[in-house]
Amino acid sequence: MVKQSQNQLALYPTPAPTMQEELMTQPLLEEIERACEYLYAPHGTLSEEQRKKIYQHFEQLFRLMNSSYHIELLMVPGTLNLTAFWQSLHQFFPQFAWLKGQTEEPKYGRQVYRFDFVPLVFRESGFPFAIHLEDSLMQQFPAAADGALERAEQLLLELAEQHFSEGIVKEPRVTSVEETKKTAQESAVSVDRVQKEEVKQESQSKARLRAVNQKLELVIEKLELSMLYSGIQYFDQESKEESDWDRRIKISLREYTYLLQKARFLEQMWHLNGELVNKTEKMTVTGNKLVYERDQVKQIKDNLSARDIHFVLYECQVIESRAKVHARPWFRKPYVKLMKMDYDNLLSKSAYFDLLQGESALLERMVREQRDTPVKEAQEVG
């Protein structure tokens, strides 16, 4: 958390709660696509197929869990120039997908603003775009790698204060002709600089424009397989009776939220997986390299009954009632204290979720390939 004069800014790894007034909102996938386009510019221009994969990837991710962050501004009562501040957020943090701004009536002498965003990062290996705050900030502020988070919080607060007017009535100020000319010249220089940067990026894009569709397809396939294999590996481990099951441990609020969301959506994923299994039962899998892995998945699933799955939401409620969330600790990142057995329980459900999601992704591909095969054969005959 950064404090400057009477104003404060804090950054949280969770979506902002609903407030009284919505100031600004942007479509999730469109804003993510914009940030991805910025990230990919040095490597080329995104093709329509790549944009489609970006939409599919993040739509699936956010359908299962809202992975957005939010900043909270505590300001003295006044007026925020929302348009100018919103433009500054995009200008200084182009790798963030800015989604929504909210506020409410001042309380206890403070005006509260919250802005949701998704911090995106470019990866050289694997699926090229991922959500990770620290890595995203290090890419945007490489000169301040060691203190990128602190630098970002300080800059965000400075931008807010720059576009904020306290609720004090001031005498109107007459702008001179010279000041008007100077402002116009500065605006023209700024526009010219932006245009030159856009031309530069466009030339880079055209120079490096090479299709990477097949590479992306392989990357997505590896991600799906990694989820499947990590789930199998987790359940292959020997379960040991531990004496410190009631010990209190501390994990980040981000990890806790992530694990809890997976546990909550486990029943939904279980039903989806069951539908896909029924749909692909009659399909031929002879020669498929994943026959052995699917047999392992079946063995793991056979050990869990429908009753166990339907019991998950109740278990989540119990875990939440015992966990203690520290959302705003002094000089520290948000964290959660919970019993070790509850943490192990969440890990187990998260692994099972990954297992089902990995298998579901593979089954969906089988269904698509089976559906597309007659079309391809017809085209070849034609």
C-alpha positions as YAML, in Angstrom:
chain: A
units: angstrom
residues:
- id: 1
  name: MET
  ca: [0.00, 0.00, 0.00]
- id: 2
  name: VAL
  ca: [1.25, 3.48, -0.90]
- id: 3
  name: LYS
  ca: [0.31, 6.54, 1.11]
- id: 4
  name: GLN
  ca: [0.91, 10.06, -0.11]
- id: 5
  name: SER
  ca: [-0.33, 13.05, 1.89]
- id: 6
  name: GLN
  ca: [-3.93, 12.09, 2.76]
- id: 7
  name: ASN
  ca: [-4.38, 9.76, -0.21]
- id: 8
  name: GLN
  ca: [-3.70, 6.05, -0.32]
- id: 9
  name: LEU
  ca: [-3.54, 3.29, -2.92]
- id: 10
  name: ALA
  ca: [-3.64, -0.48, -2.41]
- id: 11
  name: LEU
  ca: [-3.50, -3.30, -4.95]
- id: 12
  name: TYR
  ca: [-5.42, -6.55, -4.42]
- id: 13
  name: PRO
  ca: [-5.24, -9.88, -6.31]
- id: 14
  name: THR
  ca: [-9.04, -10.21, -6.46]
- id: 15
  name: PRO
  ca: [-11.92, -8.59, -8.38]
- id: 16
  name: ALA
  ca: [-13.34, -5.46, -6.77]
- id: 17
  name: PRO
  ca: [-16.60, -5.81, -4.83]
- id: 18
  name: THR
  ca: [-19.70, -4.22, -6.36]
- id: 19
  name: MET
  ca: [-20.04, -0.54, -5.49]
- id: 20
  name: GLN
  ca: [-22.82, 2.04, -5.75]
- id: 21
  name: GLU
  ca: [-21.77, 3.73, -8.99]
- id: 22
  name: GLU
  ca: [-20.14, 2.19, -12.07]
- id: 23
  name: LEU
  ca: [-17.98, 4.80, -13.78]
- id: 24
  name: MET
  ca: [-16.56, 2.86, -16.69]
- id: 25
  name: THR
  ca: [-16.72, -0.68, -18.06]
- id: 26
  name: GLN
  ca: [-15.03, -2.46, -20.96]
- id: 27
  name: PRO
  ca: [-15.77, -5.89, -22.52]
- id: 28
  name: LEU
  ca: [-13.39, -8.40, -20.92]
- id: 29
  name: LEU
  ca: [-12.19, -10.26, -24.01]
- id: 30
  name: GLU
  ca: [-11.91, -7.14, -26.19]
- id: 31
  name: GLU
  ca: [-9.72, -5.42, -23.61]
- id: 32
  name: ILE
  ca: [-7.57, -8.54, -23.18]
- id: 33
  name: GLU
  ca: [-7.18, -8.75, -26.96]
- id: 34
  name: ARG
  ca: [-6.02, -5.11, -27.02]
- id: 35
  name: ALA
  ca: [-3.34, -5.80, -24.40]
- id: 36
  name: CYS
  ca: [-2.26, -8.99, -26.20]
- id: 37
  name: GLU
  ca: [-1.98, -7.05, -29.45]
- id: 38
  name: TYR
  ca: [0.32, -4.55, -27.75]
- id: 39
  name: LEU
  ca: [2.43, -7.36, -26.27]
- id: 40
  name: TYR
  ca: [2.74, -9.19, -29.58]
- id: 41
  name: ALA
  ca: [3.54, -6.09, -31.70]
- id: 42
  name: PRO
  ca: [7.36, -6.58, -31.64]
- id: 43
  name: HIS
  ca: [6.84, -10.12, -32.98]
- id: 44
  name: GLY
  ca: [4.28, -9.37, -35.68]
- id: 45
  name: THR
  ca: [0.57, -8.74, -36.15]
- id: 46
  name: LEU
  ca: [-1.98, -11.07, -34.61]
- id: 47
  name: SER
  ca: [-3.80, -13.14, -37.21]
- id: 48
  name: GLU
  ca: [-7.52, -13.84, -37.04]
- id: 49
  name: GLU
  ca: [-6.76, -17.41, -36.00]
- id: 50
  name: GLN
  ca: [-4.53, -16.18, -33.15]
- id: 51
  name: ARG
  ca: [-7.19, -13.74, -31.98]
- id: 52
  name: LYS
  ca: [-9.70, -16.58, -31.98]
- id: 53
  name: LYS
  ca: [-7.39, -18.69, -29.81]
- id: 54
  name: ILE
  ca: [-6.89, -15.78, -27.41]
- id: 55
  name: TYR
  ca: [-10.66, -15.41, -27.04]
- id: 56
  name: GLN
  ca: [-11.12, -19.15, -26.52]
- id: 57
  name: HIS
  ca: [-8.28, -19.38, -23.99]
- id: 58
  name: PHE
  ca: [-9.34, -16.48, -21.77]
- id: 59
  name: GLU
  ca: [-13.06, -17.11, -22.15]
- id: 60
  name: GLN
  ca: [-12.54, -20.61, -20.79]
- id: 61
  name: LEU
  ca: [-10.26, -19.34, -18.03]
- id: 62
  name: PHE
  ca: [-12.67, -16.63, -16.83]
- id: 63
  name: ARG
  ca: [-15.64, -18.95, -17.13]
- id: 64
  name: LEU
  ca: [-14.03, -21.06, -14.43]
- id: 65
  name: MET
  ca: [-12.56, -18.26, -12.30]
- id: 66
  name: ASN
  ca: [-12.41, -14.47, -12.35]
- id: 67
  name: SER
  ca: [-8.65, -13.86, -12.46]
- id: 68
  name: SER
  ca: [-8.78, -10.06, -12.39]
- id: 69
  name: TYR
  ca: [-7.04, -7.79, -9.86]
- id: 70
  name: HIS
  ca: [-8.12, -4.37, -8.64]
- id: 71
  name: ILE
  ca: [-6.62, -1.19, -7.26]
- id: 72
  name: GLU
  ca: [-8.31, 0.75, -4.48]
- id: 73
  name: LEU
  ca: [-7.90, 4.50, -4.18]
- id: 74
  name: LEU
  ca: [-8.72, 6.34, -0.97]
- id: 75
  name: MET
  ca: [-8.85, 10.05, -1.75]
- id: 76
  name: VAL
  ca: [-10.00, 13.15, 0.03]
- id: 77
  name: PRO
  ca: [-13.51, 14.06, -1.26]
- id: 78
  name: GLY
  ca: [-13.35, 15.69, -4.67]
- id: 79
  name: THR
  ca: [-13.66, 15.02, -8.39]
- id: 80
  name: LEU
  ca: [-11.66, 12.58, -10.50]
- id: 81
  name: ASN
  ca: [-11.29, 13.42, -14.19]
- id: 82
  name: LEU
  ca: [-12.24, 9.91, -15.20]
- id: 83
  name: THR
  ca: [-11.58, 10.23, -18.95]
- id: 84
  name: ALA
  ca: [-8.08, 11.60, -18.46]
- id: 85
  name: PHE
  ca: [-7.25, 9.08, -15.71]
- id: 86
  name: TRP
  ca: [-8.58, 6.17, -17.79]
- id: 87
  name: GLN
  ca: [-6.38, 7.27, -20.72]
- id: 88
  name: SER
  ca: [-3.36, 7.53, -18.42]
- id: 89
  name: LEU
  ca: [-3.93, 4.00, -17.13]
- id: 90
  name: HIS
  ca: [-3.81, 2.66, -20.69]
- id: 91
  name: GLN
  ca: [-0.82, 4.83, -21.58]
- id: 92
  name: PHE
  ca: [1.39, 3.95, -18.63]
- id: 93
  name: PHE
  ca: [0.18, 0.36, -18.09]
- id: 94
  name: PRO
  ca: [-0.51, -0.94, -21.63]
- id: 95
  name: GLN
  ca: [-0.01, -4.58, -20.60]
- id: 96
  name: PHE
  ca: [-2.96, -4.34, -18.21]
- id: 97
  name: ALA
  ca: [-6.45, -5.01, -19.56]
- id: 98
  name: TRP
  ca: [-8.45, -2.30, -17.78]
- id: 99
  name: LEU
  ca: [-12.01, -3.54, -17.24]
- id: 100
  name: LYS
  ca: [-14.06, -1.42, -14.86]
- id: 101
  name: GLY
  ca: [-14.10, 1.63, -12.60]
- id: 102
  name: GLN
  ca: [-16.42, 2.13, -9.61]
- id: 103
  name: THR
  ca: [-16.99, 4.56, -6.77]
- id: 104
  name: GLU
  ca: [-19.48, 5.39, -4.02]
- id: 105
  name: GLU
  ca: [-20.48, 8.24, -1.72]
- id: 106
  name: PRO
  ca: [-17.64, 9.52, 0.51]
- id: 107
  name: LYS
  ca: [-17.49, 7.93, 3.96]
- id: 108
  name: TYR
  ca: [-15.42, 8.97, 6.96]
- id: 109
  name: GLY
  ca: [-13.87, 11.78, 4.95]
- id: 110
  name: ARG
  ca: [-12.65, 9.51, 2.14]
- id: 111
  name: GLN
  ca: [-13.67, 9.03, -1.47]
- id: 112
  name: VAL
  ca: [-13.20, 5.39, -2.58]
- id: 113
  name: TYR
  ca: [-12.46, 4.35, -6.16]
- id: 114
  name: ARG
  ca: [-11.79, 0.82, -7.39]
- id: 115
  name: PHE
  ca: [-10.51, -0.21, -10.83]
- id: 116
  name: ASP
  ca: [-10.44, -3.81, -12.08]
- id: 117
  name: PHE
  ca: [-7.66, -4.98, -14.41]
- id: 118
  name: VAL
  ca: [-5.96, -8.11, -15.75]
- id: 119
  name: PRO
  ca: [-2.11, -8.00, -15.73]
- id: 120
  name: LEU
  ca: [-0.89, -9.75, -18.88]
- id: 121
  name: VAL
  ca: [2.61, -10.95, -19.68]
- id: 122
  name: PHE
  ca: [4.26, -12.26, -22.84]
- id: 123
  name: ARG
  ca: [5.95, -15.68, -22.65]
- id: 124
  name: GLU
  ca: [8.60, -16.92, -25.07]
- id: 125
  name: SER
  ca: [7.55, -20.53, -24.48]
- id: 126
  name: GLY
  ca: [4.12, -22.07, -23.98]
- id: 127
  name: PHE
  ca: [0.94, -20.16, -24.71]
- id: 128
  name: PRO
  ca: [2.30, -16.66, -25.39]
- id: 129
  name: PHE
  ca: [-0.02, -14.73, -23.08]
- id: 130
  name: ALA
  ca: [-0.50, -15.31, -19.35]
- id: 131
  name: ILE
  ca: [-1.83, -13.51, -16.27]
- id: 132
  name: HIS
  ca: [0.91, -12.64, -13.78]
- id: 133
  name: LEU
  ca: [1.26, -9.33, -11.96]
- id: 134
  name: GLU
  ca: [4.94, -9.34, -11.01]
- id: 135
  name: ASP
  ca: [6.17, -10.54, -14.41]
- id: 136
  name: SER
  ca: [3.92, -8.07, -16.22]
- id: 137
  name: LEU
  ca: [5.31, -5.18, -14.17]
- id: 138
  name: MET
  ca: [8.90, -6.33, -14.74]
- id: 139
  name: GLN
  ca: [8.28, -6.26, -18.49]
- id: 140
  name: GLN
  ca: [6.78, -2.77, -18.27]
- id: 141
  name: PHE
  ca: [9.37, -1.38, -15.83]
- id: 142
  name: PRO
  ca: [12.58, -3.34, -16.53]
- id: 143
  name: ALA
  ca: [14.74, -0.59, -15.05]
- id: 144
  name: ALA
  ca: [13.01, -1.01, -11.68]
- id: 145
  name: ALA
  ca: [12.85, -4.83, -11.70]
- id: 146
  name: ASP
  ca: [13.61, -5.18, -7.99]
- id: 147
  name: GLY
  ca: [10.95, -2.70, -6.95]
- id: 148
  name: ALA
  ca: [8.54, -2.87, -9.89]
- id: 149
  name: LEU
  ca: [5.47, -3.34, -7.69]
- id: 150
  name: GLU
  ca: [6.31, -0.37, -5.48]
- id: 151
  name: ARG
  ca: [7.09, 1.73, -8.56]
- id: 152
  name: ALA
  ca: [3.75, 0.79, -10.12]
- id: 153
  name: GLU
  ca: [1.77, 1.62, -6.96]
- id: 154
  name: GLN
  ca: [3.55, 4.96, -6.65]
- id: 155
  name: LEU
  ca: [2.90, 5.80, -10.31]
- id: 156
  name: LEU
  ca: [-0.78, 4.84, -10.05]
- id: 157
  name: LEU
  ca: [-1.25, 7.12, -7.07]
- id: 158
  name: GLU
  ca: [0.57, 9.97, -8.81]
- id: 159
  name: LEU
  ca: [-1.63, 9.57, -11.90]
- id: 160
  name: ALA
  ca: [-4.76, 9.63, -9.75]
- id: 161
  name: GLU
  ca: [-3.67, 12.77, -7.92]
- id: 162
  name: GLN
  ca: [-2.70, 14.41, -11.20]
- id: 163
  name: HIS
  ca: [-6.27, 14.04, -12.47]
- id: 164
  name: PHE
  ca: [-8.01, 14.67, -9.15]
- id: 165
  name: SER
  ca: [-9.44, 17.92, -7.81]
- id: 166
  name: GLU
  ca: [-10.26, 18.24, -4.13]
- id: 167
  name: GLY
  ca: [-13.74, 19.46, -3.21]
- id: 168
  name: ILE
  ca: [-12.59, 23.02, -2.57]
- id: 169
  name: VAL
  ca: [-14.15, 25.93, -4.46]
- id: 170
  name: LYS
  ca: [-11.43, 27.85, -6.23]
- id: 171
  name: GLU
  ca: [-11.45, 31.11, -8.17]
- id: 172
  name: PRO
  ca: [-11.72, 30.50, -11.90]
- id: 173
  name: ARG
  ca: [-8.38, 30.90, -13.62]
- id: 174
  name: VAL
  ca: [-8.15, 32.72, -16.94]
- id: 175
  name: THR
  ca: [-5.81, 31.03, -19.39]
- id: 176
  name: SER
  ca: [-3.61, 33.40, -21.36]
- id: 177
  name: VAL
  ca: [-3.14, 33.24, -25.12]
- id: 178
  name: GLU
  ca: [0.49, 32.19, -24.65]
- id: 179
  name: GLU
  ca: [-0.53, 29.32, -22.32]
- id: 180
  name: THR
  ca: [-3.18, 28.19, -24.78]
- id: 181
  name: LYS
  ca: [-0.64, 28.14, -27.62]
- id: 182
  name: LYS
  ca: [1.85, 26.24, -25.46]
- id: 183
  name: THR
  ca: [-0.77, 23.65, -24.51]
- id: 184
  name: ALA
  ca: [-1.75, 23.21, -28.15]
- id: 185
  name: GLN
  ca: [1.88, 22.77, -29.19]
- id: 186
  name: GLU
  ca: [2.47, 20.18, -26.45]
- id: 187
  name: SER
  ca: [-0.67, 18.30, -27.51]
- id: 188
  name: ALA
  ca: [0.48, 18.32, -31.14]
- id: 189
  name: VAL
  ca: [3.93, 16.99, -30.15]
- id: 190
  name: SER
  ca: [2.28, 14.29, -28.04]
- id: 191
  name: VAL
  ca: [-0.03, 13.23, -30.89]
- id: 192
  name: ASP
  ca: [2.91, 13.22, -33.31]
- id: 193
  name: ARG
  ca: [4.94, 11.03, -30.94]
- id: 194
  name: VAL
  ca: [2.07, 8.55, -30.60]
- id: 195
  name: GLN
  ca: [1.60, 8.43, -34.38]
- id: 196
  name: LYS
  ca: [5.31, 7.80, -34.94]
- id: 197
  name: GLU
  ca: [5.25, 5.00, -32.37]
- id: 198
  name: GLU
  ca: [2.23, 3.44, -34.09]
- id: 199
  name: VAL
  ca: [3.98, 3.65, -37.48]
- id: 200
  name: LYS
  ca: [7.08, 2.07, -35.94]
- id: 201
  name: GLN
  ca: [5.10, -0.78, -34.43]
- id: 202
  name: GLU
  ca: [3.22, -1.30, -37.69]
- id: 203
  name: SER
  ca: [6.49, -1.50, -39.65]
- id: 204
  name: GLN
  ca: [7.84, -3.99, -37.12]
- id: 205
  name: SER
  ca: [4.66, -6.00, -37.45]
- id: 206
  name: LYS
  ca: [4.83, -6.09, -41.24]
- id: 207
  name: ALA
  ca: [8.53, -6.95, -41.20]
- id: 208
  name: ARG
  ca: [8.07, -9.85, -38.78]
- id: 209
  name: LEU
  ca: [4.65, -11.08, -39.90]
- id: 210
  name: ARG
  ca: [4.90, -14.85, -39.95]
- id: 211
  name: ALA
  ca: [2.12, -17.25, -39.18]
- id: 212
  name: VAL
  ca: [2.54, -19.13, -35.88]
- id: 213
  name: ASN
  ca: [-0.83, -20.90, -35.90]
- id: 214
  name: GLN
  ca: [0.61, -24.41, -35.75]
- id: 215
  name: LYS
  ca: [2.98, -23.42, -32.97]
- id: 216
  name: LEU
  ca: [0.09, -21.99, -30.92]
- id: 217
  name: GLU
  ca: [-1.93, -25.16, -31.50]
- id: 218
  name: LEU
  ca: [0.95, -27.27, -30.17]
- id: 219
  name: VAL
  ca: [1.40, -24.94, -27.20]
- id: 220
  name: ILE
  ca: [-2.28, -25.19, -26.23]
- id: 221
  name: GLU
  ca: [-2.10, -28.98, -26.57]
- id: 222
  name: LYS
  ca: [0.92, -29.06, -24.24]
- id: 223
  name: LEU
  ca: [-0.95, -26.94, -21.69]
- id: 224
  name: GLU
  ca: [-3.90, -29.32, -21.77]
- id: 225
  name: LEU
  ca: [-1.64, -32.33, -21.38]
- id: 226
  name: SER
  ca: [0.31, -30.71, -18.53]
- id: 227
  name: MET
  ca: [-2.94, -30.24, -16.57]
- id: 228
  name: LEU
  ca: [-3.83, -33.88, -17.17]
- id: 229
  name: TYR
  ca: [-0.39, -35.19, -16.19]
- id: 230
  name: SER
  ca: [-0.10, -32.95, -13.10]
- id: 231
  name: GLY
  ca: [-3.45, -34.28, -11.88]
- id: 232
  name: ILE
  ca: [-2.39, -37.90, -12.45]
- id: 233
  name: GLN
  ca: [0.95, -37.27, -10.72]
- id: 234
  name: TYR
  ca: [-0.77, -35.76, -7.68]
- id: 235
  name: PHE
  ca: [-3.02, -38.77, -7.17]
- id: 236
  name: ASP
  ca: [-0.17, -41.21, -7.84]
- id: 237
  name: GLN
  ca: [1.61, -39.96, -4.70]
- id: 238
  name: GLU
  ca: [1.29, -42.08, -1.61]
- id: 239
  name: SER
  ca: [-1.09, -40.59, 0.94]
- id: 240
  name: LYS
  ca: [0.60, -40.32, 4.31]
- id: 241
  name: GLU
  ca: [-1.08, -39.79, 7.65]
- id: 242
  name: GLU
  ca: [0.30, -36.55, 9.04]
- id: 243
  name: SER
  ca: [0.30, -35.65, 12.72]
- id: 244
  name: ASP
  ca: [0.33, -31.88, 12.15]
- id: 245
  name: TRP
  ca: [-3.02, -31.77, 10.32]
- id: 246
  name: ASP
  ca: [-4.34, -29.11, 12.71]
- id: 247
  name: ARG
  ca: [-1.31, -26.81, 12.32]
- id: 248
  name: ARG
  ca: [-2.09, -23.27, 11.09]
- id: 249
  name: ILE
  ca: [-0.27, -22.34, 7.90]
- id: 250
  name: LYS
  ca: [-0.09, -19.10, 5.92]
- id: 251
  name: ILE
  ca: [-0.62, -18.77, 2.15]
- id: 252
  name: SER
  ca: [-1.16, -15.80, -0.13]
- id: 253
  name: LEU
  ca: [-4.68, -14.53, -0.67]
- id: 254
  name: ARG
  ca: [-4.12, -15.05, -4.39]
- id: 255
  name: GLU
  ca: [-3.38, -18.78, -3.97]
- id: 256
  name: TYR
  ca: [-6.26, -19.24, -1.52]
- id: 257
  name: THR
  ca: [-8.73, -17.57, -3.92]
- id: 258
  name: TYR
  ca: [-7.41, -19.64, -6.83]
- id: 259
  name: LEU
  ca: [-7.73, -22.97, -5.00]
- id: 260
  name: LEU
  ca: [-11.13, -22.11, -3.55]
- id: 261
  name: GLN
  ca: [-12.51, -21.14, -6.96]
- id: 262
  name: LYS
  ca: [-11.39, -24.44, -8.45]
- id: 263
  name: ALA
  ca: [-13.02, -26.35, -5.58]
- id: 264
  name: ARG
  ca: [-16.30, -24.45, -6.03]
- id: 265
  name: PHE
  ca: [-16.43, -25.22, -9.75]
- id: 266
  name: LEU
  ca: [-15.40, -28.85, -9.32]
- id: 267
  name: GLU
  ca: [-18.98, -30.17, -9.46]
- id: 268
  name: GLN
  ca: [-19.69, -28.18, -12.64]
- id: 269
  name: MET
  ca: [-16.50, -29.51, -14.28]
- id: 270
  name: TRP
  ca: [-17.40, -33.03, -13.16]
- id: 271
  name: HIS
  ca: [-20.77, -32.85, -14.96]
- id: 272
  name: LEU
  ca: [-19.18, -31.35, -18.10]
- id: 273
  name: ASN
  ca: [-16.56, -34.08, -18.12]
- id: 274
  name: GLY
  ca: [-19.23, -36.77, -17.73]
- id: 275
  name: GLU
  ca: [-21.14, -35.42, -20.75]
- id: 276
  name: LEU
  ca: [-18.00, -35.47, -22.88]
- id: 277
  name: VAL
  ca: [-17.13, -39.00, -21.77]
- id: 278
  name: ASN
  ca: [-20.61, -40.20, -22.79]
- id: 279
  name: LYS
  ca: [-20.30, -38.39, -26.13]
- id: 280
  name: THR
  ca: [-16.95, -40.00, -26.96]
- id: 281
  name: GLU
  ca: [-17.64, -43.50, -25.65]
- id: 282
  name: LYS
  ca: [-18.42, -44.83, -29.14]
- id: 283
  name: MET
  ca: [-15.45, -43.12, -30.74]
- id: 284
  name: THR
  ca: [-12.43, -45.16, -31.77]
- id: 285
  name: VAL
  ca: [-9.30, -44.52, -29.74]
- id: 286
  name: THR
  ca: [-7.17, -47.31, -31.22]
- id: 287
  name: GLY
  ca: [-3.64, -46.12, -31.71]
- id: 288
  name: ASN
  ca: [-4.18, -43.06, -29.54]
- id: 289
  name: LYS
  ca: [-1.12, -42.41, -27.39]
- id: 290
  name: LEU
  ca: [-3.35, -41.24, -24.55]
- id: 291
  name: VAL
  ca: [-5.13, -44.57, -24.02]
- id: 292
  name: TYR
  ca: [-2.96, -45.39, -21.01]
- id: 293
  name: GLU
  ca: [-3.38, -41.92, -19.50]
- id: 294
  name: ARG
  ca: [-7.15, -42.05, -19.94]
- id: 295
  name: ASP
  ca: [-7.20, -45.43, -18.18]
- id: 296
  name: GLN
  ca: [-5.35, -43.83, -15.25]
- id: 297
  name: VAL
  ca: [-7.86, -40.98, -15.17]
- id: 298
  name: LYS
  ca: [-10.73, -43.48, -15.15]
- id: 299
  name: GLN
  ca: [-9.20, -45.32, -12.18]
- id: 300
  name: ILE
  ca: [-8.88, -42.06, -10.24]
- id: 301
  name: LYS
  ca: [-12.45, -41.02, -11.08]
- id: 302
  name: ASP
  ca: [-13.79, -44.43, -10.05]
- id: 303
  name: ASN
  ca: [-12.53, -43.77, -6.51]
- id: 304
  name: LEU
  ca: [-14.81, -40.74, -6.17]
- id: 305
  name: SER
  ca: [-18.58, -41.05, -6.13]
- id: 306
  name: ALA
  ca: [-21.24, -38.54, -7.14]
- id: 307
  name: ARG
  ca: [-21.97, -38.10, -3.44]
- id: 308
  name: ASP
  ca: [-18.36, -36.98, -2.85]
- id: 309
  name: ILE
  ca: [-18.65, -34.38, -5.60]
- id: 310
  name: HIS
  ca: [-21.97, -33.00, -4.34]
- id: 311
  name: PHE
  ca: [-20.38, -32.64, -0.88]
- id: 312
  name: VAL
  ca: [-17.69, -30.27, -2.19]
- id: 313
  name: LEU
  ca: [-19.60, -27.00, -1.78]
- id: 314
  name: TYR
  ca: [-20.38, -27.79, 1.85]
- id: 315
  name: GLU
  ca: [-16.68, -28.54, 2.46]
- id: 316
  name: CYS
  ca: [-15.76, -25.19, 0.89]
- id: 317
  name: GLN
  ca: [-18.14, -23.40, 3.26]
- id: 318
  name: VAL
  ca: [-16.56, -25.16, 6.24]
- id: 319
  name: ILE
  ca: [-13.04, -24.28, 5.08]
- id: 320
  name: GLU
  ca: [-14.04, -20.63, 4.55]
- id: 321
  name: SER
  ca: [-15.55, -20.45, 8.05]
- id: 322
  name: ARG
  ca: [-12.25, -21.64, 9.58]
- id: 323
  name: ALA
  ca: [-9.88, -19.62, 7.40]
- id: 324
  name: LYS
  ca: [-8.83, -16.14, 8.50]
- id: 325
  name: VAL
  ca: [-8.31, -13.66, 5.66]
- id: 326
  name: HIS
  ca: [-5.90, -10.74, 6.17]
- id: 327
  name: ALA
  ca: [-6.81, -8.57, 3.18]
- id: 328
  name: ARG
  ca: [-4.98, -5.41, 4.26]
- id: 329
  name: PRO
  ca: [-1.95, -6.24, 6.41]
- id: 330
  name: TRP
  ca: [0.56, -3.49, 7.11]
- id: 331
  name: PHE
  ca: [3.55, -3.47, 4.71]
- id: 332
  name: ARG
  ca: [2.71, -6.98, 3.46]
- id: 333
  name: LYS
  ca: [0.79, -8.65, 0.68]
- id: 334
  name: PRO
  ca: [-2.69, -10.01, 1.52]
- id: 335
  name: TYR
  ca: [-2.55, -13.49, 3.06]
- id: 336
  name: VAL
  ca: [-4.75, -16.18, 4.60]
- id: 337
  name: LYS
  ca: [-4.24, -18.40, 7.65]
- id: 338
  name: LEU
  ca: [-5.90, -21.80, 7.57]
- id: 339
  name: MET
  ca: [-5.51, -25.32, 8.95]
- id: 340
  name: LYS
  ca: [-3.11, -27.61, 7.11]
- id: 341
  name: MET
  ca: [-5.80, -30.24, 6.56]
- id: 342
  name: ASP
  ca: [-8.00, -27.60, 4.90]
- id: 343
  name: TYR
  ca: [-5.11, -26.53, 2.67]
- id: 344
  name: ASP
  ca: [-4.42, -30.16, 1.70]
- id: 345
  name: ASN
  ca: [-8.13, -30.59, 1.02]
- id: 346
  name: LEU
  ca: [-8.11, -27.60, -1.36]
- id: 347
  name: LEU
  ca: [-4.97, -28.88, -3.09]
- id: 348
  name: SER
  ca: [-6.63, -32.24, -3.66]
- id: 349
  name: LYS
  ca: [-9.75, -30.67, -5.14]
- id: 350
  name: SER
  ca: [-7.65, -28.36, -7.30]
- id: 351
  name: ALA
  ca: [-5.67, -31.34, -8.65]
- id: 352
  name: TYR
  ca: [-8.91, -33.20, -9.39]
- id: 353
  name: PHE
  ca: [-10.27, -30.11, -11.16]
- id: 354
  name: ASP
  ca: [-7.10, -29.94, -13.31]
- id: 355
  name: LEU
  ca: [-7.41, -33.64, -14.06]
- id: 356
  name: LEU
  ca: [-11.01, -33.29, -15.26]
- id: 357
  name: GLN
  ca: [-10.31, -30.11, -17.19]
- id: 358
  name: GLY
  ca: [-7.29, -31.67, -18.91]
- id: 359
  name: GLU
  ca: [-9.28, -34.75, -19.92]
- id: 360
  name: SER
  ca: [-12.24, -32.60, -21.03]
- id: 361
  name: ALA
  ca: [-9.98, -30.54, -23.30]
- id: 362
  name: LEU
  ca: [-8.65, -33.69, -24.95]
- id: 363
  name: LEU
  ca: [-12.14, -35.11, -25.37]
- id: 364
  name: GLU
  ca: [-13.36, -31.86, -26.93]
- id: 365
  name: ARG
  ca: [-10.54, -32.07, -29.47]
- id: 366
  name: MET
  ca: [-11.51, -35.67, -30.29]
- id: 367
  name: VAL
  ca: [-15.11, -34.57, -30.87]
- id: 368
  name: ARG
  ca: [-13.98, -31.70, -33.13]
- id: 369
  name: GLU
  ca: [-11.66, -33.93, -35.14]
- id: 370
  name: GLN
  ca: [-14.38, -36.55, -35.53]
- id: 371
  name: ARG
  ca: [-16.82, -33.87, -36.69]
- id: 372
  name: ASP
  ca: [-14.34, -32.25, -39.10]
- id: 373
  name: THR
  ca: [-13.13, -35.49, -40.72]
- id: 374
  name: PRO
  ca: [-16.21, -36.04, -42.98]
- id: 375
  name: VAL
  ca: [-16.00, -32.43, -44.12]
- id: 376
  name: LYS
  ca: [-12.33, -32.77, -45.05]
- id: 377
  name: GLU
  ca: [-12.97, -36.06, -46.87]
- id: 378
  name: ALA
  ca: [-15.83, -34.48, -48.81]
- id: 379
  name: GLN
  ca: [-13.61, -31.56, -49.81]
- id: 380
  name: GLU
  ca: [-10.87, -33.90, -50.98]
- id: 381
  name: VAL
  ca: [-13.35, -35.95, -53.04]
- id: 382
  name: GLY
  ca: [-14.82, -32.77, -54.51]
...
